[in-house]
Amino acid sequence: MDCKKRAGLYLLRKKGKAISIFLLIMVVSTFLISCFSLLAASEKLASDIRGALGAAFYLRASTGVVSDENGEMTVTENHIRMTDNEIKRIQNCGNIAYYNPINYGYAKGEQLTKGNPIDFIHGEKHTEDNNMGAVIALRYSALETDFVDEVLALAAGRHITEADTNAVLISSEVAAVNGLSVGDKIVLSLSELEEADGEYIDVWSGERKETVVTIVGIYDILEADANVTATAGRQENRIYASIDVLTQLAASEPSVYTGEVGFYVTDPKTLDEIVFKVQQIDEIDWKTHFIRTNDFQYSKISDSLTSLGDLIKILLACVSIVSAAILNLILALRIRGRIPEAGILLGAGIPKGEIIKQFLLEVLSVAVTAFLFSYAASFGISHNLGNHLLADFQPNLINAAALQNKMSDAVSIDSYLTLGIGKTLLIYGCQLIVVVLSVLLSSASILKLKPREILTKMS
């Protein structure tokens, strides 16, 4: 009878012992595959977040405090004025992927086809004269702070990008009131809002420039502003426009930006270095400008993922050592308990190598079966644990797709939790090596004896 038949008959005869080895190897394998899946997911997630999320710094006008002759303090806001030349100087300071200058203005609206004025959502002291919206002209609407912070969210259409001209986003409230949808055209006319004698009025007295724009997107308000304000100050009445719109309305100069300018860095780790270089540019008046930075919580996310990865590594090391020791001990006890069988086989003239092959085939067949079950079990366990442990690490990703569609595309954790077949086979291979070494070491202590010595131990 060859070693394969002897191994099969032994497993059938000793089902209890085979099941105990099966359960031990399956539990250990399941734990190892699950932990390695979580470890790989945390490392890849941290890498992808670092590459896609990036960081930003914003160049803004600073505020000053002025004291009058009576000692009363008044807070004044300085004015920012940035040109394309200064922006190019800043871009040369590091790996900056995008920049997003902003200009502000006011405009009234009219439907192009019907000629009816656009009704904005009424604010405080609303009149026909102050029926206008606030225009925020920029290169990328998706990078505007309220969209990044998910105060606003794109509901239909797409975002404005640098390639757009005569494009706007309006709120779903204004769209519903006026029967507007994505693709409709409206006419914007220049306005200017001021407060006089307790009333909000349009004080523009010059030539009222007009421009035709296309609605490319509609946004929803996720976090409403409870402040009571003029009609143009309400969230619903904001008009996000491509950067050229206010220029066409003569509310801004070409290539001159009087709002803030945001710069988006590809690697958060270089943010401080780039900001330091920007602050050395002499052409910028740092008495009236300041920089605010934002790493989009990368530092917090990175530290948390690193801590989780370190914890998983410690668990892997401990479990690997303990499980290998336990497996070696159990196999040693089992094989030493088979001294009579080994003595009989040796006495029957069966070579020691054949006996070792039998022992190996017994354990390896159980191990391979355990691996198959552990792979299925680890898939479910790792995905459940991963979605629980990594659920909080789903920030907004700034990438090329998100700039045109949505900033709220969350990371799919499941896609990170599937361990590659190569890594899985490597883990199983390492376990097989441990199993083979345990069997060989345990068998060696018996098979180095002569049959007579084995019989003596049996007696």
DRENNU-496659 format. One record per residue: x, y, z of N, C-alpha, C, CB in turn. Coordinates in steps of 0.1 Angstrom, whole numbers, plus 2048, in hexadecimal, padded with zeros to 3 digits. Each point is the difference from the previous one (the first is absolute). Glycine has a CB too. Layout:
BEGIN
XYZXYZXYZXYZ...
This chain:
BEGIN
8087F48007F880C80080980C8007ED7F480C8108167EB80980C7FF7FC80A80A8037FC7E880580E8197FE80A80B7F38087FE8198028027E28007F27F48077FD7F47F980680A80A7EB7F57E98137F57F880680180080F7FF7F27EB80D80C81A80180080F7FC80D8068137F07FE7F181B7FB7FC80E8057F180180081680A7F87E37F27FD7F28017FF7F87F880A8038047E88027EF81A7FA7F880A80180580E8047EC7F180881A81280280580D7F780C8038187F97FF7E68107F77F780B8027F17FB80281080E7F27EC7E88077F37FA8027FE7FA80D7FF7FC7E880C7FE81D7FF7F880D80180A80B80A7EC7F57FE81F80A80280980B7F980E7FC8167F48077DD80C7F77F980C7FC80180B80B7F07F27F381080A81980080B80B80D8078007F17F280D81A8077F180D8078008028087F380A7ED80E7F180E7E78018087F47F880D8008037EA7F47F18158137F880C80180680A8097EC7F27FD81B80A80E80780980980B8087F97FA7F181380D8087E480B8067F87FA8097F680F7ED8037E680F7F77F98087F67FB80D8067F87EB7F48028158187FA80C80680C8098047EC7F380881F8087FD80B8088048068087F48057F08137FD8087E28068077F57F680A7F980E7EB7FC7E58118047F68097FA7FF80D8087F47EC7F780C8138167FE80C80880D8097FE7F27F48118198067F080D8087FE8008067F280C7F18117F18087E58008057F27F680B7FF8077E97F77ED81580E7F680B7FF80580C8067EE7EF80081881080C80480C80780C8077F87F97F58168108037E580B8067F97FC8077F380E7EE80A7E980B7EE7FB8067F47F880D8037FF7E97F57F98168157F880C80480980C8047ED7F180781D80C80180880A8058098067F58017F58168048037E18088057F57F78087F680F7EC8027E48107FD7F78087F87FE80E8067F57EB7F88098158157FE80D80780D8097FF7EF7F580F81C8047F380D8077FF8028067F280A7F18127F48077E48028057F27F680B7FD8097E97F97EB81580C7F580A7FD80480E8077EF7EE7FF81681180D80480D80780B8077F97F87F68168128027E680C8067F97FC8067F380F7F080B7E98087ED7FC8057F37F680C8018037E97F77F58178137F680B80280880C8047EE7F080781C80F80180880C8048078057F48037F78178038007E18078057F47F78077F68107ED8037E480D7FB7F68067F67FB80D8057FA7EA7F98038178147FB80D80680B80A7FF7F17F481081B8097F280B8097FF8018057F280C7F58137F38027E38018047F27F48087FB80F7ED7FD7E580F8077F48057FA7FB80C8087FA7EA7F78078168167FA80A80880980D8007F67EE80E8178107F380880C8007FE80980B8007FE7E880480F8167FE80A80A7FE80D7F980E7F38117EF8187F77FE80C7F980580C8097EC7F67F481781580680280C8087F980B7F88167F980A7E48117FE7F880B7FA80680D8037EC7F28038168167F380580E8027F48098018157FB7F27EB80C8197F480880380480E8057F37EB80680481E7FA80280D80580080080F7F680B7EB8137FB81C80080180E7F780B8058187F68007E680A80D7F880A8068088098097EC7F180081081C8018088098087F780780B8108047ED7F680281D7F880680A80480F8007FE7EB80E7F881E7F180280E8007FA80780C8017FF7E680680A8207FB80780C7FD80E7FC80D7F18107E78147F37FD80E7FD80480980C7ED7F97F181081480E80580A80A7F97FE80D8048107EE7F17E88127F97FE80D8047F28067ED80D7F881D7ED8018057F38067F87F47FC80980D8137ED7F57E57F77F57FB8087F87F57EB80C8068147E77FC8077F77F67F77FB7F580F7F98137F68087E17F87FB7F48087F67F97F48167FE8067DF7FF8077F57F87FD8037F17FD7EF81380E8127E67FF8027F18067F47F98018198037FA7E47F18057F57F88088067F57ED7F180681F80A7F88098057F57FB7F97F38148038107F18027E57FC7FB7F380B7F87FA7F08147FD80C7E17FD80A7F87F97FF8037F17FE7ED81280E8137E88018027F280B7F77FA7F78188028057DD7F880A7F77FB7FE7FF7F17FF7F381580D80C7E48007FF7F18057F27FC8048197FE7FB7E47F68057F37FB80F7FF8017EE8007F081980B81080F8008018047FC80F8028127EE7F77F381B8027FC80E7FD7F18037FC8188077F97E47F27FC7F280280A7F77FA7E88077FF81E7FD7F680A7F77FA80C7FF8097F88077E980C80581E80B7FF8097FD7F680B8068187FB7EE7E880A7FC7F780B8007F27FB7F281280A80A7EB7EA8007F37FB80E7FA7FE7EB8057F481E80480A80E7FB7FF8077FC80E80280F7EC7F67F381E8067FD80E7FE7F18037FA8178077FF7E27F17FF7F18037F67FA7F78058048187F87EF7EB7F77F87F87F28048038117ED7FF7EA81D7FA7F28058027F87FB7F480781480E7EE7E47F57F97FA7F57F580A7FA8047EA80B7F681D7FE7F58097FC80180D8077F17ED7FB80A81E7FF7FE80C8087F28057FC8198068007E180180A7F18037FE7FE80F8057FA7E88038088227F47FE80E8047F18028008168077F77E68038127F18038017FE80F7FF7FD7EC80F7F98187EA7FB80E8007F28008048108067EE7EC8058187F28018057F980C7FA8077F68167EC8087E87F880B7FB7F17FD8028128057EF7E580380B7F27FF8017FA8007F27FF80A8177F67EF7E77F98017F37F17FD8028167F97F57E280D8027F27FC7FF7FF7F77F47F881680A7FD7E37F57FF7F67F67F38017F880E7F180E7F28097E67F48007F88017F47F77FF8198007F57E07FF7FF7F47F78028047F27F17F58118178047E78038047F37F47FE7F68187FA8057E17FB7FD7F67FD7F77F380780380A7EA7FD7F281780F7F480780480180F8037F97EA80981381A7FA80280E8047FB80480D7FE8047E97FE7F28207FC80380D80C8028097EB7F37FC81481680E80B80180A8017F48097FD8197FF80F7E48048017F48097FD80480E8127F77F27E58028157FC80280E80A7F98097E88037F982080580F8087FA80A7F97FE80D81480B7F57F17EC8137F97FD80D80080D8088067E77FF7EF81D8067FF80D8088087FF80C7EA8047F781E80780B80780280D7FA80B8088157F87F57F380E8147FB80A8087FE80D7F880C7F68147E88107EE7FD80D7F98017FF7F180880C8147F27E97E78017FD7F27F780A7F88047E880580181D7F07F98087F78047FC7F27FF8138107F97F27E68037FD7F280E8067FD7E88007FA81C80B80C80D8067FD80C7F88057F481680280A7E380A80C7F88057FE7F17FD8038118127F47EC7E47FF7F27FC80C7FC7F77E68038018247F980680D7FC7F98077F58088028177F78087E38028077F680680F8048017F07EF7F781780A81280F8028018077F77F67FE80781980B7FF7DF8077F87F680E7FD8067F380B7ED8107E881280E7FC8058067FA7F37F97FB81981080C7E18077FC7F480D7F98047F68137F280C7E180880C7F88038047F77F57FA8018188117F87E98047F67F67FA7F280381680D7FD7E97EF8107FB7F38037F680280B8167F47FA7DD80A8037F680180B8017F580A7F180B7EF8147E980D8017F580980A80380B7FA7F07EE80F81981080A80380A7FC80B8098127F97F07E280D80E7FB80B8097FE7FA80D7F680C7ED80D7FB81E8007FB80D7F37F980480F8128067E67F37F77F37FA8047FD7F37F97F781680480E7E87F07FF7F37FA80A7F68067F980B7EA8137F981980A7F78067FB7FC80E81380B7F37E87FE8147FB7FD80E7F27FA80080E8138087EC7EA7EC7F37FA7FF7F580880680C7EA8007F68238007F48098047F78007F480F80E8107F77F27E47F87FF7F48047F37F87FE81A7FF7F97E17F98037F47F87F98027F38027F28158068097E17FA8007F27F57F67FF8178067F77DD7FF8047F47F87FF7FE7FC7F27F680B81380D7FD7E37FE7FC7F280A8077F87E87FD80481B7FE7F080A8067F780E7FD8057F08117FA8197F980480E7FE80380580D8068037EF7EE80A81081780680C8068078087F48047F38167FF8197EE80780A7F780F7FC8017EE8128038197EE7F280E7FE7FF80780C7F97FD7E68018108197FE80780B7F97FD8017F28127FD8107E97F87EA7FD8007F17F38077FD80D7EB7FE7EB81880C7F38067FE80080F7FD7F77EE80E8008167EA7FD80F7FF7F18018008158047F27E68078137F28038017F87F580680380E7EC8027ED81F7FA7F48077FD80480E80C7F07F17E980B8147FC80380E7FA7F48077FC8187F98047E88147F87F78097F68088078147F08027E080B8007F68078087FB7F680A7FA8107ED7FF7F481D7FA7F780A7F37FA7FB80A80E8127F37E77F47F47F87FC7F480880480C7EB8037F581E8077F48088047FD80B7F58067FC81980580B7E37FE80A7F57FB7F97F381180F80B7F57E57F27FC7F97F47F17FC8018187F77FD7E380480E7F27FC8027F780C7FE8077ED80F7FC81E7F87F780C7FF7FF8057F28078068178047F97E17FF8067F37FF7F67F580E8128097F07E17FA7FF7F67F680C7FE7F87E88057FF8247FC80780C7FF7F88067F28028048198038047E37F48077F380180D8017F97EA7F480081E80180180D8007FA7FF8017F18097F28137FF8177E78008027F27F980D7FC8017E87FD7F681E80C7F980C7FD80A80C8007EB7F780A8118137EE80880C8007F980C80780B7F87EA7FD81081D7FA80C80680980C7FE7F67F181280481B7EF80880C7FE80380680E7F58047E98187FF81980480680D80380F7FC8097EA80A7F381F7FF80380E7FF80780580C7EC8037F081D80680F80880580B7F880880A8148007F17EE7FD81C7FA80780A80A80380B7EA7F67FB81281280F80980380B7F780380D8138097F17EF7EF8197F780180C80780880B7F67E97FA80282080B80480780C7F480380981280B7F37F17F881A7F580380980080F8028027EA80B7F281C7F47FE80E8027F380380780E8057EB7F38038207F48038077F87F48047FF8157F48087E08107FA7F48057FA7F77F57FB80D8148077F77DF7FB7F87F580C7FB7F77EA80D8008137E77FA80A7FB7F77FC8047F28057EC80F80581B7EA7FD8057F380B7FD7F67F281380A80A7EE7E980A7FE7F580580E7FD7F47EB7F681981780D80580E7FE8088017F38028028187FE7F47DF8078017F47F980A7F78087E88018018227FA7FA80B7F88068017F27FC80C81680E7EC7E88078017F37F97F77F581580580C7F27F87EA7FB7F87F57FE7F280680B80D7EE7E97ED8107FD7F38068047F57F67ED80A80E81F7F17F38047F57F77F87F48028178098007E77EF7F57F97F48018087F57F97EA80C8008147E78048067F57FA7F77F48018178098057E97EF7F07F77F38008097F58057F28087ED8087F181D8077F48067F87F47FF80C80F8107FB7E57F17F97F38008007FA80D8067FD7E87EF7FD81D8007F980D8067F27FD7EB80D8098217F17FD8067F37FE7FE7F680C81180B7F17EA7FB81A7FE7F880C7F780680A8177F77FD7E380180B7F780580B8047FA80D7ED8027F081480681A8057FB80D7F580080B8178087FA7EB7EF8107F77FF80B80780680C7F47EC7F780581981380680580C7FE7F580B7FB8187FA8107E380B8007F580A80080680E80C7F17F07FA81B81280080680D7FC80F7FE8137F08097E18127FB7FA80E7FE80680A8097EB7F57F881681780380580B8087F48078068148037F27EB7FE81C7F480580680180F8017FE7EB80D80D81C7EF80180E8017F58077F88197FE8057E280D8017F68087F880880A7F87EE7FE8128108037E18098087F87F88057F48147F48077F28157F17FA8057F47FE7F57F680A8168047EE7EC7F27FD7F67F680D7FB7F97EA80A7FC81F7FF80180C7FC7F980A7F880A7FE8147F17FF7ED81C8097F98097FB7F28048068168097EF7E67F27FB7F38038077F57F87EA80A8058187EB8028077F47F97F97FD7F38087F78167EB8097EA7F97FB7F48028097F47EF7F680F8158167F480280A7F580E8027FB7EC80C80981D7EB7FB80D8017FB8017FA7F28097FE8177FE8097E08027FC7F280F7FD7FF7EC80E7F78187E680880E7FC7FD8028017F18017F18158098167E78028037F280E7FD7FC7EE8128008147EC7F380D7FF7FA80780D8027F97EE7EF81481281180880C8047FE80C7F68117F180A7EA80C7EA7FE80A7F67F480880180D7F37F17E98088177F380780080080E8067F67E980381181880980180E8058088097F87FD7F681780D8057E28078087F67F78067F58157F28057E28057F67F78047F67F680B8058037E97F57FA8168187F780980680780D8057F27ED80781B8147F680980B80480180280F7FA80B7EA8047EA81D80180080F80E7FC8057E77FB8018218017F580E7FC8048098027F37F87F08128158127F18098017F58057F37FB8078168097FD7E87EB8057F47FB80D7FC8077F58047EA80C7F081A80D7FB80780380780D8087FA7E97EE80C81D80280780D7F67FA8098098167F67FB7E68167F77F980A80080880D8047EA7F57F081A80F7FF80880D7FA7F880B7FE8147F27FE7DF80B7FC7F780B80C7F88057E87FF7F78157F681080B7F88048057F77F47F78008188157FB7E98057F77F68057F38088078137F07F37E180C8047F480680A7F87F77E97FF80B8217FB7FB80A7F87FA8007F280580E8157FC7F17E17FC7FE7F280480D7F87FD7E78027FC81E7F980F80D7F97FF7FE7F17FF80B81280E7FD7E77EA7FD7F27FE8057F780C8038047E880780181F8057F880B7FF80880D8107F37F17E88098197FE80780C80D8028087E97F78018208007FD80D80180880880C7FC8007E78037FE81E7F180880B7FB7F980E80280A7F07EF7EA8108187F880C80180880B8077EC7F280181A80B80B80780A80880C8057F87F97F581580E8037E480C8047F87FB80A7F580C7EA8057EA8137F47FB8087F67FB80E8057FA7EC7F37FF8148187FB80C80680B8098047EC7F480881F8067FE80C8088048068077F48047F08137FD8097E18058067F47F780B7FB80B7EA7FA7E88148077F780A7FB80180D8097F07EE7F881381081580180C80880D8087FE7F27F48118178077E780C8077FD7FE8087F380D7EE80B7E88127EF7FE8087F37FD80E8047F67EC7F481381D80780080E8047F48077F98197FF8047E37FD7F17F58077F87F380080880C7FA7EB7F27FD81E7F47FF80880280880D7FA7E97F67FC82080C80080980C7FB7F880C7FD8157F280C7E68167FC7F780B7F980780C8127F17F97EE81D8067F980880A7F17FF7FE81480F8027E87EF7F27F28007FC7FB7F27FC8028187F98077DE8067FD7F37FC8047F680B8028067E87F77EF8198047F58087FC7F27FA7FE80F8148097E77F17FD7F27FA7FA7F780B8148037F17E17F680B7FA7F68088027F37F97EE8108098167E67FF8037F37FB7F57F68038198058027E67F07F67F67F68038057F37FA7ED8118008167E58088047F37FB7F57F67FF81780480A7DC8017F77F57F87FF8007F48097FE8077E88077FB8248017F680B8097F57FC7E98058078207FD7F080A7F67FC8087FB80C8018097E88048018208097FC80B7F97F780A80B8167FE7E87EE8057F87F78097FE7F37FA7F58148098077EB7EB7FD7F37F980D7F87FF7ED80B7F381E7FB80980C7F97FF8057FA80D80680F7ED7F97F981E8057FB80D7F77F58048088178067EB7EA7F87F77F58048027F37F87EF8118068137F07ED8037F57F880E7F98047F280A7ED8187FF81680D7FB8047FF7F880D80B8137F47ED7F38157FE7F980D7F97F37FF7FF81680B7F77E97EC7F97F47FD8097F67FA7EA80D7FE81E7F77F880A7F77FA80A7FA8097FD80D7EB8087FC81E80A7FB80A7F97F680A80C8167FF7E87EC8057F97F78087FE7F27F97F481380C8087EE7E87FE7F37F880D7F97FE7ED80A7F481E7FD80A80D7FA7FF8047F880D8078127EF7F77F581C8037F980D7F77F480280681680A7ED7EB7F37F87F48018047F57F77ED80F8068177F47ED8057F67F780D7F98057F680E7EE8137FA81880C7FA8057FD7F780C80D8147F87EB7F08117FC7F880B7F97F37FC7FF81580E7F77ED7EA7F87F47FC8097F67F87EB80E80081D7F77F78097F87F88097F78097FF8117ED8077F681C8097F98097F97F580980F8158007E67F08067F97F78097F97F47F97FC81480F7FE7EF7E57FA7F67F880A7F57FB7EE8107FA81E7F580280A7F77FB8057F780C8078117EE7FA7F581E8057F880B7F57F680480E8138087E57F17F87F67F78037FF7F47F67F381380B80D7F17E88007F67F680B7F68017F58107F18177F581180C7F78027FE7F780C80F8127F57EC7F48167FE7F780C7F67F57FE80681480E7EE7F07EC7F67F67FD8057F57F77EE8128038187F27F28057F67F680B7F78077FB8107ED80D7F681B80B7F88077F97F680A8108137FF7E67F18087F97F78097F97F57F87FD8128117FD7F27E47F97F67F88097F57FA7EF8127FB81C7F38008097F77F98087F780A8038117ED8007F581F8067F880A7F77F580680E8148067E57EF7F97F67F68047FE7F57F67F481280C8137F07E87FF7F57F680D7F87FF7F080F7F38177F181880C7F88017FE7F17FC8098108127EC7EA7F47FD7F27FC7FE7FE7F17F67FD81780280C7E37FE7FF7F280D8017F87E980A80381F80080180D8027F98097F38017FE8198048027E18088087F48027FB7F57F88058078177EE7F77E87FB7F57F88038027F17ED7FD81081280F7EB8038037F280E7FE7FD7EE81180081B7F380A80E7FE7FD8047F180180581780A7F47E27FF8027F28017FC7F87F47FD8028187F88047E17FB7FA7F48098047F37E980180A8218067F980A8037F57FC80C7F88047E97FF7F381F8067FC80D7F980B80A8037E77FB80181F80C7F580A80A8037FB80B80880B7FA7EA7FF80D81D7FC80B8087FB80C7F78127F98117F38087E47FB80B7F77F27FE7FC8168027F77E57F28077F27FD7FD7F780380C8077EF7F07FE80F81C7F880380C7FF80F8028087EA80B80381D7F27FF80F8017F78057F68178018087E97FA7EC7F78047F57F17FE8058117FA7EE7ED7FB8197F27FD8047FC80B80A8037E77FD80581B80D7FD80B80A7FE80D7F980E7F48117FA8107E57FF80C7FA7F38017F88198027FE7E47F37FB7F38007F87F480280980B7F17EF7F580881C7F58028097FE80E8048047E980980681E7FC7FF80E8047FE8097F580F7FB8137F78037E27FF8097F47F28007FA8187FD7FC7E27F78047F37FF7FA7F68078098067EA7F67FB8158177F880780A80280F7FE8007EC81080D8187EF80380E7FF7FA8077F48157FB80C7EC7FE7E87FB8067F47F18018018137F67F37E68008127F28018027FC80C80A7FE7E77FC80A81B80E7FE80B80980280D7F98087F281480280F7E380380C7F97F48047F88187FB7FF7E17FC7FA7F58037F87F58068088067ED7F07F780D81B7F580580980480D8067F97E98058148197FE80480C80780080C7F680F7F380F7F380A7E47FF80B7F67F28068008127F57F27E480280D7F28058007FD80780D7FA7ED7F180A80D81A7FD80780D80780D8027FD7EA80A80F8177F280880D8017FA80B7F88147F28057E680A7EF7FA80A7F77F58078078067F27EC7F180781B7F580680780580880C7F17EE7F881880C81080580680C80880D7FD8017E980B8088167EC80880C7FD7F780C7FA8147F17FB7E280C7FD7F780A7FB7F880680B7FF7F57EA7FC80381F7F880580C8098098097F07EC7FE81B80E80580980880980580D7F98077EA80B7FD8147E880580C7F97F680B7FF80E7F17F37E580C80A7F680A7FF7FD80680E7F67F57ED80D80481E7FE80580D80C8098047F27EC80681A80F7F880C80780480480C7F78087EB80A7F58137E980480B7F77F58087FB8127F17F97E280E80D7F48077FC80280F8017F27ED80681681880480280E80280A8077F67FA7FC81880D7FB7E180A8057F77FB8027F28127F580F7E38127F07FA8027F27FF80F7FE7F47EA80281781D7FC7FF80E7FD7FC8037F28118048127EC8097EB7FE8047F280E7FF7F97ED80F8068137EC7EE80C7FF7F880080A7F58017E880580A8207FB80280A7F58087F97F57FE8138117FB7EA7E48077FB7F57F98057F38087EB80D7FD8117E87FB8067F37F27FC7FE8167FE7F67E57F680E7F27FD7FE7F78088098077E97F97FE8188147F78078097FF80F7FD8077F08118038167E87FF80E7FD7F48037F68198028047E37F47F57F58027F67F37FB8058118007EE7F07F581B7F47FA8047FC80480E8057ED7F180080B8197FD80380E80D7FF8097E87F77FC81881180F80A7FF80A7FD7F580A8068187FC7ED7E38047FC7F780A8017F27FD7F08118068187EC7F08027F17FD8097FA80A7FE8057E87FB7F38218087FA80B8087F47FB7EE80781081C7F67F88097F57FD7F87F380281580D8077EC7EA7F07FA7F280180A7F88087F28027EA80B7FB8238097F98088017F17FB7FA80F8147FB7EC7E78007F27FC80B7FD7F57E87FF80581A80B7F380A7FE7F580E7FF8057F180D7F18117F881B80E7FF8068027F38088008198017F57E08028017F580A8027F27F97F280D80F80F7F37E48027F37F980F7FE7FE7E98027F481C7F581380F7FD7FF8037F97F38017FE8198098067E18047FB7F38037F18018098167F97F57E37FC8027F180080F7FD8027ED7FD7F081C80B80C80E7FE80280380080F80580A7EA7F680181D80380180E7F97F58088028197FE7F27E37FE7F97F58078087F37FE7EA80C7FC81A7F17F98087F47FE80D8008077F67FD7EA81080F81780D8018087FD7FD80F8098117EF7EC7F48167FD7FD80E7FE7F18027F58188038037E27F47FE7F280280D7F87FE7E88037F782080280080D7F97FE80980180D7FF8067E880180581E80880180D7FA7F780A8068187FB7ED7E68067FA7F780A8037F27FC7ED8108048137ED7EF8047F27FD80E7FD8047F08017EC81980981280E7FE8048017FD80F80880F7EE7F07F881A8007FE80F7FB7F28037FC8198047F97E37F47FA7F380380A7F57FC7E98097FB81E7F87FA80A7F67FB80B7FF80A7FA8047E880C80881C80B80080A7FB7F980D80A8157F57EA7EE8107FB7FA80C7FF7F17FF7F48158058077E67F07FF7F27FE80E7F97FF7EA8037F481F80480580E7FA7FF80780080D8018087E87FE80382080780080D7FA7F68098058187FD7EE7E78037F97F68098037F27FC7EE8108048127ED7EF8037F37FB80F7FC8027ED8037EF81C80681080E7FD8018037FA80E8058137F07F57F281A8037FB80E7FC7F18017FD8178097FA7E57EF7FB7F28008087F77F67E98078088187FE7EC8057F87F580F7FE8017ED8087F281A80081680E7FE8028037F48088048197FE7F17E28098027F48088007F37F77F580C8148117EA7F17FF7F37F97F47F98058197FF7FE7E27F77F97F37F98048017FA80E7FC7FB7E88107FF81C8017FA80D7FF80A80B80F7EF7F67F681D8077FF80B80B7F18058018188077FB7E17F97F97F38048017F77F680780380C7EA8007E68147F97F680780280180F8027F27EC80B81181780480280F7F780B8068187F87FB7E78147FE7F880B8057F17FC8018108107F67EC7E78017F27FC8007FD7F880D7FF8007E680B7F781D7FE7F880C80180880D8097ED7F3
